[in-house]
Amino acid sequence: MRRNGWRIGGGAVLVAVGVVWTLQGVGLLGGSVMTGVTLWAVIGPVVAVAGLVLTLLGLRRRAR
């Protein structure tokens, strides 16, 4: 049960970080050296999807 909590929490953090990186990469969220850099517009969604998968795995195991 404890491991599932870490998966869900860690996945949620990764989703949030991925969204922020994506917004910075496309230039919608300013104030950083990452703003407007295409690399972060590519890395962000990858991290967000990985976090979503991790969260869903944690929720799926909790439902059993």
Phi, psi and omega in degrees: 000320181295322180296323179295323177297319177294322178295314181294313181294315179295321177296319179295321178296317179297321177298314180298315180296317179298320179294316179298314180298321179296313180297322177292319181297323180272358174088011179276340180237107186267185175092021183213159175289347179277349184294125177081006179266120185300329180305318181285336175288340178266317182292322183306307179296327178296315179294319180297318179293320177298319177295321178295317178298315179298317178296315180296323175297319178295319178291323181295318180290328179292327182289337182291000000 
